[in-house]
Amino acid sequence: MSQLYPLKFKTIYKDKIWGGQKIKTYLHKDFGDLPNCGETWEVSGVKSDVSVVADGELAGQSLADLLEQYKGELVGEAVYNRFGNTFPLLVKFIDAADDLSIQVHPDDTLAKERHNSFGKTEMWYVIEADPGATLIAGFNQDVNEQVYVDKLNSGNLTDILNKEDIKAGDVFFLPAGRVHTIGKGLLIAEIQQTSDITYRIYDFDRVDDKGQKRELHTEEALAAIDYKKYPEYKTQYQPKQNETVPLVSCPYFTTNVLDYTENVSKDYSAFDSFVIYVCLEGEFEIKYNGGSVSVKMGDSLVIPNSVNQVELTTTNGFKILESYIA
């Protein structure tokens, strides 16, 4: 078997009814003939859209094939024992030229029971925000199922939802069960559990190019929703340069942000996990035992568990998300 190395994958591009052009104009990723690009899937083990290695000796092999061959060497023994031959995280860029539907995702228990799938806990890092951009996360008051249904049926659901004004650098953690939507004008990096299950609650009465409204999942959503109000929905953190700054830690992933103007060495030998880098700004080179990989804004890559010492060298600086399973 070939030796593992930091892996880049071919980007999977998806046009969406709400998608825009920032994947091309801001992240400089070419989505070809698609009318727009609402999402790119950068690292995916979802069965219908499994990532394929872009370059190096393993080019053309799927993430699923690699996982079957390399097991813990790729993802870490503890991660492999827990998730088996399913890669546990999905990494996306999302460009909302219009509001996404108001939606919710089931937790592990409900998703297993209904879909034989993982649930969907996720986080967002806002890369770029148009002036006046907003998003919805959670409720602005304590509600119950009856209050929620009454508001939904009367067309006044947004009255009870928590709307936030957004700027670049904002972070939101969205556990399964939290009602949410990304508002228009936002470019976001998303880290989430490997799941493509979404219950669409309200879609602003939009129609597609065939004049059809998209399917809603009104009944399915009721058992999935967390109806509680929380004191805060935005993740509070203090941005710092040339340090690893923690953002989110949950059973499914830990994510930090690294905003560096200088070279840095990272030692992952104490980790029993792969590490994912998502490059939000700038560029750098990863030097590791046996080679180097260039990384620029818009790139994502998986550092296998077997590659536990890396050096990130840069001339003009970089900002990345660093995610792993603790």
PASERO-15316 format. One record per residue (C-alpha): chain; x, y, z. Coordinates in nm, 2 decimals. Last residue first. Example, Ala and Ser with C-alpha at 12.3 -4.5 7.8 and 13.67 -1.06 7.14 Angstrom:
<recs>
 chaine      x      y      z
      A   1.37  -0.11   0.71
      A   1.23  -0.45   0.78
</recs>
This chain:
<recs>
 chaine      x      y      z
      A  -1.13   1.44   2.03
      A  -1.24   1.43   1.67
      A  -1.06   1.67   1.45
      A  -1.10   2.01   1.29
      A  -0.85   2.30   1.21
      A  -1.01   2.60   1.04
      A  -0.76   2.80   0.85
      A  -0.63   3.16   0.82
      A  -0.31   3.23   0.62
      A   0.00   3.45   0.61
      A   0.19   3.63   0.34
      A   0.51   3.42   0.32
      A   0.39   3.09   0.47
      A   0.52   2.77   0.61
      A   0.30   2.52   0.79
      A   0.51   2.24   0.95
      A   0.36   1.90   1.00
      A   0.41   1.62   1.26
      A   0.15   1.34   1.30
      A   0.11   1.20   0.95
      A  -0.03   0.86   1.05
      A  -0.36   1.01   1.16
      A  -0.41   1.13   0.81
      A  -0.41   1.51   0.73
      A  -0.73   1.57   0.54
      A  -0.75   1.87   0.31
      A  -0.96   2.17   0.22
      A  -0.87   2.44  -0.03
      A  -1.07   2.76  -0.08
      A  -0.79   2.99   0.01
      A  -0.45   2.82  -0.08
      A  -0.26   2.51   0.02
      A   0.06   2.38  -0.13
      A   0.16   2.02  -0.03
      A   0.50   1.91   0.09
      A   0.70   1.58   0.10
      A   0.84   1.28   0.28
      A   0.79   1.36   0.64
      A   0.57   1.66   0.63
      A   0.58   2.02   0.50
      A   0.24   2.19   0.45
      A   0.28   2.50   0.24
      A   0.08   2.81   0.29
      A  -0.18   3.04   0.14
      A  -0.41   3.33   0.23
      A  -0.76   3.31   0.37
      A  -1.03   3.06   0.46
      A  -0.83   2.74   0.42
      A  -1.01   2.44   0.56
      A  -0.77   2.20   0.74
      A  -0.90   1.85   0.85
      A  -0.72   1.65   1.11
      A  -0.73   1.26   1.14
      A  -0.78   1.12   1.49
      A  -0.60   0.95   1.78
      A  -0.42   1.27   1.87
      A  -0.11   1.28   2.10
      A   0.11   1.27   1.79
      A  -0.05   1.57   1.64
      A   0.25   1.80   1.66
      A   0.20   2.13   1.46
      A   0.49   2.35   1.35
      A   0.42   2.71   1.27
      A   0.55   2.96   1.02
      A   0.44   3.33   1.05
      A   0.14   3.55   0.98
      A  -0.10   3.30   1.13
      A  -0.48   3.30   1.19
      A  -0.55   2.95   1.32
      A  -0.92   2.88   1.40
      A  -1.01   2.58   1.61
      A  -1.27   2.30   1.56
      A  -1.35   2.00   1.77
      A  -1.59   1.74   1.62
      A  -1.87   1.50   1.69
      A  -1.87   1.49   2.08
      A  -1.86   1.87   2.09
      A  -1.59   2.14   2.10
      A  -1.63   2.46   1.91
      A  -1.41   2.77   1.86
      A  -1.07   2.72   2.02
      A  -0.80   2.97   1.91
      A  -0.46   2.82   1.80
      A  -0.22   3.12   1.82
      A  -0.03   3.33   1.57
      A  -0.29   3.60   1.56
      A  -0.58   3.62   1.81
      A  -0.96   3.64   1.76
      A  -1.14   3.63   2.10
      A  -1.43   3.38   2.10
      A  -1.80   3.39   2.16
      A  -2.02   3.14   1.97
      A  -2.34   3.30   1.86
      A  -2.66   3.14   2.00
      A  -2.68   3.29   2.34
      A  -2.93   3.27   2.63
      A  -3.10   2.96   2.49
      A  -3.47   2.92   2.41
      A  -3.61   2.57   2.42
      A  -3.82   2.41   2.15
      A  -3.55   2.16   2.04
      A  -3.70   2.03   1.71
      A  -3.67   1.67   1.58
      A  -4.01   1.54   1.69
      A  -4.20   1.82   1.50
      A  -3.97   1.81   1.20
      A  -4.12   1.49   1.04
      A  -4.46   1.65   1.04
      A  -4.37   1.96   0.85
      A  -4.12   1.81   0.61
      A  -4.17   2.05   0.32
      A  -4.11   1.96  -0.05
      A  -3.99   2.23  -0.28
      A  -4.26   2.44  -0.46
      A  -4.29   2.36  -0.83
      A  -4.28   2.62  -1.11
      A  -4.05   2.42  -1.32
      A  -3.76   2.66  -1.26
      A  -3.82   2.61  -0.88
      A  -4.09   2.78  -0.68
      A  -4.05   2.97  -0.35
      A  -4.33   2.99  -0.09
      A  -4.08   3.13   0.17
      A  -3.93   2.78   0.21
      A  -4.07   2.68   0.56
      A  -4.00   2.36   0.76
      A  -3.75   2.17   0.55
      A  -3.63   1.86   0.74
      A  -3.27   1.80   0.64
      A  -3.09   1.47   0.63
      A  -2.76   1.47   0.44
      A  -2.54   1.32   0.71
      A  -2.17   1.29   0.79
      A  -2.16   1.52   1.09
      A  -2.09   1.88   1.02
      A  -1.82   2.14   0.94
      A  -1.95   2.44   0.74
      A  -1.76   2.72   0.58
      A  -1.99   3.02   0.50
      A  -2.05   3.28   0.24
      A  -2.34   3.50   0.34
      A  -2.54   3.75   0.13
      A  -2.88   3.58   0.18
      A  -2.96   3.44   0.52
      A  -2.86   3.10   0.64
      A  -3.14   2.92   0.82
      A  -3.20   2.76   1.16
      A  -3.41   2.55   1.39
      A  -3.19   2.37   1.65
      A  -3.27   2.00   1.68
      A  -2.92   1.87   1.60
      A  -2.66   2.11   1.76
      A  -2.59   2.42   1.57
      A  -2.26   2.60   1.67
      A  -2.24   2.95   1.52
      A  -1.92   3.14   1.44
      A  -1.89   3.51   1.33
      A  -1.56   3.59   1.15
      A  -1.72   3.80   0.88
      A  -2.03   3.99   1.00
      A  -2.38   3.88   1.09
      A  -2.69   4.04   1.24
      A  -2.88   3.76   1.42
      A  -3.25   3.65   1.40
      A  -3.39   3.43   1.68
      A  -3.72   3.27   1.57
      A  -4.06   3.34   1.74
      A  -4.19   3.60   1.50
      A  -4.03   3.41   1.20
      A  -4.31   3.15   1.23
      A  -4.59   3.39   1.14
      A  -4.75   3.22   0.85
      A  -5.06   3.13   1.06
      A  -4.98   2.75   1.03
      A  -4.62   2.80   1.14
      A  -4.71   3.02   1.44
      A  -4.98   2.77   1.55
      A  -4.74   2.48   1.50
      A  -4.47   2.64   1.71
      A  -4.71   2.73   1.99
      A  -4.84   2.37   1.99
      A  -4.49   2.22   1.99
      A  -4.37   2.43   2.28
      A  -4.21   2.77   2.30
      A  -3.95   2.95   2.51
      A  -3.86   3.28   2.34
      A  -3.62   3.40   2.07
      A  -3.60   3.05   1.92
      A  -3.30   2.89   1.75
      A  -3.05   3.02   1.49
      A  -3.16   3.25   1.21
      A  -2.92   3.44   0.98
      A  -2.86   3.80   0.88
      A  -2.68   4.00   0.62
      A  -2.71   4.38   0.64
      A  -2.39   4.45   0.46
      A  -2.28   4.14   0.27
      A  -2.10   3.88   0.48
      A  -1.78   3.69   0.41
      A  -1.61   3.39   0.57
      A  -1.88   3.31   0.83
      A  -1.78   3.00   1.02
      A  -2.07   2.76   1.06
      A  -2.11   2.46   1.28
      A  -2.30   2.13   1.25
      A  -2.49   1.86   1.43
      A  -2.66   1.62   1.19
      A  -2.78   1.28   1.29
      A  -2.61   0.97   1.17
      A  -2.82   0.75   0.94
      A  -3.05   0.45   0.95
      A  -3.31   0.68   0.81
      A  -3.60   0.69   1.07
      A  -3.46   0.51   1.38
      A  -3.10   0.61   1.31
      A  -3.19   0.97   1.24
      A  -3.41   0.99   1.55
      A  -3.13   0.86   1.78
      A  -2.85   1.05   1.61
      A  -3.02   1.39   1.62
      A  -3.26   1.52   1.35
      A  -3.19   1.83   1.14
      A  -3.39   2.15   1.13
      A  -3.50   2.39   0.86
      A  -3.59   2.74   0.75
      A  -3.52   2.73   0.38
      A  -3.21   2.91   0.26
      A  -3.22   3.29   0.21
      A  -3.09   3.41  -0.13
      A  -2.74   3.45  -0.28
      A  -2.64   3.20  -0.01
      A  -2.29   3.06  -0.08
      A  -2.21   2.75   0.13
      A  -1.86   2.59   0.16
      A  -1.87   2.24   0.28
      A  -1.70   1.98   0.50
      A  -1.86   1.65   0.60
      A  -1.73   1.46   0.90
      A  -1.75   1.09   1.01
      A  -1.59   0.90   0.73
      A  -1.79   0.58   0.73
      A  -1.60   0.25   0.73
      A  -1.61   0.20   1.10
      A  -1.75   0.50   1.30
      A  -1.65   0.43   1.66
      A  -1.37   0.18   1.62
      A  -1.23   0.39   1.33
      A  -1.24   0.71   1.54
      A  -1.06   0.53   1.83
      A  -0.80   0.38   1.59
      A  -0.72   0.71   1.41
      A  -0.87   0.83   1.08
      A  -0.62   0.72   0.81
      A  -0.39   0.47   0.99
      A  -0.70   0.37   1.18
      A  -0.86   0.22   0.86
      A  -0.61   0.21   0.58
      A  -0.78   0.00   0.32
      A  -1.15   0.04   0.40
      A  -1.10   0.41   0.48
      A  -0.91   0.46   0.15
      A  -1.19   0.30  -0.05
      A  -1.45   0.52   0.12
      A  -1.24   0.83   0.05
      A  -1.24   0.74  -0.31
      A  -0.93   0.66  -0.51
      A  -0.86   0.87  -0.82
      A  -0.53   1.01  -0.70
      A  -0.37   0.79  -0.44
      A  -0.01   0.85  -0.56
      A  -0.06   1.23  -0.56
      A  -0.36   1.43  -0.66
      A  -0.74   1.49  -0.64
      A  -0.85   1.21  -0.41
      A  -1.22   1.13  -0.46
      A  -1.49   1.24  -0.22
      A  -1.81   1.03  -0.18
      A  -2.13   1.19  -0.30
      A  -2.42   0.95  -0.29
      A  -2.28   0.75   0.01
      A  -2.19   1.06   0.22
      A  -1.82   1.03   0.30
      A  -1.75   1.39   0.20
      A  -1.46   1.63   0.21
      A  -1.49   1.95   0.00
      A  -1.86   1.95  -0.08
      A  -1.93   2.27  -0.25
      A  -2.26   2.44  -0.20
      A  -2.49   2.70  -0.36
      A  -2.31   2.71  -0.69
      A  -2.48   2.89  -0.97
      A  -2.60   2.83  -1.33
      A  -2.36   2.53  -1.35
      A  -2.14   2.54  -1.66
      A  -1.81   2.53  -1.48
      A  -1.80   2.54  -1.10
      A  -1.45   2.71  -1.10
      A  -1.32   2.78  -0.75
      A  -1.18   3.13  -0.70
      A  -1.30   3.16  -0.34
      A  -1.45   3.51  -0.39
      A  -1.57   3.52  -0.75
      A  -1.62   3.15  -0.81
      A  -1.76   3.02  -0.48
      A  -1.91   3.37  -0.46
      A  -2.15   3.32  -0.76
      A  -2.48   3.24  -0.60
      A  -2.71   2.96  -0.48
      A  -3.07   2.99  -0.35
      A  -3.23   2.74  -0.59
      A  -2.92   2.53  -0.55
      A  -2.63   2.43  -0.78
      A  -2.40   2.17  -0.63
      A  -2.02   2.14  -0.68
      A  -1.82   1.84  -0.56
      A  -1.45   1.95  -0.51
      A  -1.19   1.69  -0.60
      A  -1.01   1.59  -0.28
      A  -0.68   1.70  -0.12
      A  -0.50   1.45   0.10
      A  -0.21   1.51   0.34
      A   0.00   1.19   0.29
      A  -0.06   0.82   0.33
      A   0.21   0.57   0.22
      A   0.11   0.35  -0.07
      A   0.00   0.00   0.00
</recs>
